[in-house]
Amino acid sequence: MTVGLSIVILFLLFIMANSLRVLREYERGVIFRLGRLIGEKGPGLIFLIPIVDRMVKVSLRVVAMDVPPQDVITHDNISIKVNAVLYFRVMDSRKAVVNVEDYHYATSQMAQTTLRSVLGEHDLDDLLAQREKINQLLQKIIDERTDPWGVKVSAVEVKDVDLPQEMKRAIAKQAEAERERRAKVIHADGEFQAATKLKEAASVMAQEPVTVQLRYLQTLAEIAVEKNSTIIFPVPIDIFNTFTKWLEKKSQ
């Protein structure tokens, strides 16, 4: 009698232990009673009817999912490999359990197919220059398609764009040519500004010939500062004008 009573007590304790569940703050339990959905419970201590109730636990935390590298052919027919990262969370645990078999797998597949289709509609230059705009477009499309599953996609980020080697070389050549073009434009602009200033200076000197002599003296002072063994003095032609005029008068 004592052995039988002990067995009954142990069985009841076992049933009670399997009937109690503790859910954390970020967890919810979707309860099925004889196969019928009766609702969502949690967090905290919940009680299940033995044998009758079955619980499916769902996490409500944000999940960061890596989207594997995808082979994409862009709109301008360039083959690239692109991977991304997807941030999502479950907003309705009942939909996540009832409307889809495995919401993690389904969301991953949806992200992969959407990544290929959206990037295939853009040129390579747009993909490299307008990444933020493409990220927002991906997030909007994936979020709309996963909404019936109770899944909210908060962000999609394109991580790496793997280009073919010949395309990398072409882009490098293009960047080098662009740098050379900018250098030539800057050099030409500098020459133009210098010529403009020289023209203005020549106009001033033409009005006041004495400025030429002052500039000449200043040049001599600058040459004298340097430790030169030989100094060449440039003599302006204007100095000889007086002698030339005197010689002309004498010859007449």
C-alpha positions as CSV (number, residue, x, y, z in Angstrom):
1,M,0.0,0.0,0.0
2,T,2.8,2.4,0.9
3,V,4.7,1.6,-2.4
4,G,1.5,2.2,-4.4
5,L,0.9,5.5,-2.7
6,S,4.5,6.6,-3.3
7,I,4.1,5.8,-7.0
8,V,0.9,7.8,-7.2
9,I,2.6,10.8,-5.4
10,L,5.6,10.7,-7.7
11,F,3.4,10.5,-10.8
12,L,1.4,13.5,-9.6
13,L,4.6,15.5,-8.9
14,F,5.8,14.6,-12.4
15,I,2.6,15.8,-13.9
16,M,2.7,19.0,-11.9
17,A,6.3,19.7,-12.9
18,N,5.4,19.3,-16.6
19,S,2.4,21.6,-16.1
20,L,4.3,24.6,-14.9
21,R,6.4,26.8,-17.2
22,V,8.4,29.9,-16.5
23,L,8.7,32.4,-19.4
24,R,11.3,35.2,-19.4
25,E,10.4,38.8,-20.0
26,Y,11.2,38.6,-23.7
27,E,9.4,35.2,-24.3
28,R,5.8,34.3,-25.0
29,G,4.0,31.0,-25.0
30,V,1.5,30.2,-27.7
31,I,-0.9,27.6,-26.2
32,F,-2.8,24.9,-28.1
33,R,-5.5,22.9,-26.4
34,L,-6.3,19.7,-28.2
35,G,-4.9,21.2,-31.3
36,R,-6.9,24.4,-31.1
37,L,-5.2,27.8,-30.6
38,I,-6.5,29.3,-27.3
39,G,-4.1,32.3,-27.0
40,E,-0.8,33.7,-25.8
41,K,0.6,33.6,-22.3
42,G,3.6,35.0,-20.5
43,P,5.9,36.3,-19.2
44,G,6.1,34.7,-15.8
45,L,4.7,31.4,-14.3
46,I,2.0,29.8,-16.5
47,F,0.1,26.5,-15.9
48,L,-0.7,24.0,-18.6
49,I,-3.3,21.2,-18.4
50,P,-1.3,18.0,-18.6
51,I,-1.7,16.0,-21.8
52,V,-4.3,18.5,-23.1
53,D,-2.2,21.6,-23.6
54,R,0.9,22.1,-25.7
55,M,3.0,25.3,-25.7
56,V,5.2,26.7,-28.4
57,K,7.7,29.3,-27.0
58,V,8.6,32.3,-29.1
59,S,11.3,34.9,-28.5
60,L,10.4,38.6,-29.0
61,R,14.0,39.9,-29.1
62,V,15.6,41.4,-32.2
63,V,17.4,38.9,-34.4
64,A,20.4,39.8,-36.5
65,M,20.4,37.3,-39.5
66,D,23.2,37.1,-42.1
67,V,22.0,36.8,-45.6
68,P,24.4,34.5,-47.5
69,P,26.3,35.9,-50.6
70,Q,24.0,36.1,-53.6
71,D,25.0,36.0,-57.2
72,V,23.4,39.1,-58.8
73,I,23.4,40.4,-62.3
74,T,22.9,44.1,-62.3
75,H,20.8,46.1,-64.7
76,D,24.0,47.0,-66.7
77,N,24.8,43.2,-67.0
78,I,27.7,43.0,-64.4
79,S,27.9,39.8,-62.3
80,I,28.6,40.5,-58.6
81,K,28.3,38.8,-55.3
82,V,26.4,40.6,-52.5
83,N,25.7,39.7,-48.9
84,A,23.6,41.6,-46.3
85,V,22.5,41.5,-42.7
86,L,18.8,41.5,-41.7
87,Y,17.4,42.8,-38.4
88,F,13.9,41.6,-37.4
89,R,11.7,40.7,-34.5
90,V,8.4,38.9,-33.8
91,M,5.6,41.3,-33.1
92,D,2.7,38.8,-33.1
93,S,3.8,35.4,-31.7
94,R,0.5,33.7,-32.7
95,K,0.9,34.6,-36.4
96,A,4.6,33.5,-36.2
97,V,3.5,30.1,-35.1
98,V,0.2,29.6,-37.0
99,N,0.8,31.3,-40.3
100,V,4.2,30.0,-41.2
101,E,6.0,26.7,-40.4
102,D,9.4,28.2,-39.5
103,Y,9.5,32.0,-39.5
104,H,13.3,32.1,-39.2
105,Y,13.8,30.1,-42.4
106,A,11.0,31.8,-44.2
107,T,12.4,35.3,-43.4
108,S,15.8,34.2,-44.6
109,Q,14.6,32.9,-47.9
110,M,12.4,36.0,-48.4
111,A,15.5,38.2,-47.8
112,Q,17.6,36.3,-50.3
113,T,15.1,36.4,-53.1
114,T,14.3,40.1,-52.5
115,L,18.0,41.0,-52.5
116,R,18.5,39.4,-55.9
117,S,15.5,40.9,-57.5
118,V,15.9,44.4,-56.2
119,L,19.7,44.7,-56.9
120,G,19.1,43.3,-60.4
121,E,17.0,46.4,-61.2
122,H,19.9,48.8,-60.4
123,D,23.1,49.7,-62.2
124,L,26.4,49.0,-60.5
125,D,27.1,52.8,-60.0
126,D,23.8,53.2,-58.2
127,L,24.5,50.2,-56.0
128,L,27.9,51.7,-55.0
129,A,26.7,55.3,-54.6
130,Q,23.2,55.0,-53.3
131,R,23.5,52.1,-50.8
132,E,21.4,53.9,-48.2
133,K,18.5,54.3,-50.6
134,I,18.7,50.6,-51.6
135,N,18.8,49.5,-48.0
136,Q,15.6,51.4,-47.3
137,L,13.9,49.9,-50.4
138,L,14.9,46.4,-49.3
139,Q,13.6,46.9,-45.8
140,K,10.3,48.2,-47.0
141,I,9.7,45.3,-49.4
142,I,10.8,42.5,-47.0
143,D,8.7,44.1,-44.2
144,E,5.6,44.1,-46.3
145,R,6.0,40.4,-47.3
146,T,6.7,39.2,-43.7
147,D,3.9,41.2,-42.1
148,P,1.4,38.3,-42.4
149,W,3.8,36.2,-40.4
150,G,3.8,38.7,-37.5
151,V,7.5,39.6,-38.2
152,K,8.7,43.2,-38.3
153,V,11.8,43.9,-40.3
154,S,13.5,47.0,-38.8
155,A,16.6,47.3,-41.0
156,V,18.4,45.7,-43.9
157,E,22.1,46.6,-44.6
158,V,24.1,45.6,-47.7
159,K,27.5,44.6,-46.3
160,D,29.9,43.6,-49.1
161,V,29.8,44.0,-52.8
162,D,32.3,41.6,-54.4
163,L,33.3,42.7,-57.9
164,P,35.1,40.7,-60.6
165,Q,38.9,41.4,-60.9
166,E,38.5,43.0,-64.4
167,M,35.8,45.3,-63.0
168,K,38.0,46.4,-60.1
169,R,40.8,47.2,-62.5
170,A,38.5,49.2,-64.7
171,I,37.2,51.2,-61.7
172,A,40.7,51.9,-60.6
173,K,41.7,53.2,-64.0
174,Q,38.6,55.3,-64.1
175,A,39.4,56.8,-60.7
176,E,43.0,57.5,-61.7
177,A,41.8,59.2,-64.9
178,E,39.4,61.3,-62.9
179,R,42.2,62.4,-60.5
180,E,44.4,63.3,-63.4
181,R,41.6,65.3,-65.0
182,R,41.1,67.2,-61.7
183,A,44.8,67.9,-61.4
184,K,45.0,69.3,-64.9
185,V,41.9,71.5,-64.3
186,I,43.4,72.8,-61.1
187,H,46.8,73.5,-62.8
188,A,45.1,75.3,-65.7
189,D,43.0,77.4,-63.3
190,G,46.2,78.3,-61.4
191,E,47.9,79.4,-64.6
192,F,44.9,81.4,-65.6
193,Q,44.8,83.2,-62.3
194,A,48.6,83.9,-62.4
195,A,48.3,85.3,-65.9
196,T,45.5,87.5,-64.9
197,K,47.5,88.9,-62.0
198,L,50.5,89.4,-64.2
199,K,48.4,91.3,-66.7
200,E,47.1,93.6,-63.9
201,A,50.6,94.2,-62.6
202,A,51.8,95.0,-66.1
203,S,49.0,97.5,-66.5
204,V,50.0,99.2,-63.2
205,M,53.7,99.3,-64.2
206,A,52.9,100.8,-67.6
207,Q,51.1,103.7,-65.9
208,E,54.0,104.3,-63.4
209,P,57.4,103.4,-65.0
210,V,59.2,104.0,-61.7
211,T,57.6,100.8,-60.3
212,V,59.8,98.8,-62.7
213,Q,62.9,100.4,-61.2
214,L,61.6,99.6,-57.7
215,R,60.9,96.0,-58.6
216,Y,64.4,95.8,-60.1
217,L,66.0,97.0,-56.8
218,Q,63.8,94.6,-54.8
219,T,65.0,91.7,-57.0
220,L,68.7,92.7,-56.4
221,A,68.0,92.8,-52.7
222,E,66.6,89.3,-52.8
223,I,69.5,88.0,-54.9
224,A,72.0,89.5,-52.4
225,V,70.5,87.5,-49.5
226,E,71.5,84.2,-51.1
227,K,75.1,83.1,-50.9
228,N,75.9,83.1,-54.6
229,S,79.4,83.2,-56.1
230,T,78.1,84.8,-59.3
231,I,75.4,87.4,-59.5
232,I,73.9,88.4,-62.8
233,F,72.4,91.9,-62.9
234,P,69.5,92.3,-65.3
235,V,69.6,95.8,-66.8
236,P,66.3,97.2,-68.0
237,I,66.3,98.6,-71.5
238,D,64.7,101.8,-70.2
239,I,68.0,102.8,-68.6
240,F,69.6,103.2,-72.1
241,N,66.7,105.3,-73.4
242,T,68.4,108.5,-72.3
243,F,71.7,107.6,-74.0
244,T,70.0,106.6,-77.1
245,K,68.1,109.9,-77.4
246,W,71.4,111.8,-76.8
247,L,73.2,109.9,-79.5
248,E,70.3,110.5,-81.9
249,K,70.5,114.3,-81.3
250,K,74.3,114.3,-81.7
251,S,74.1,112.5,-85.0
252,Q,71.6,115.0,-86.3
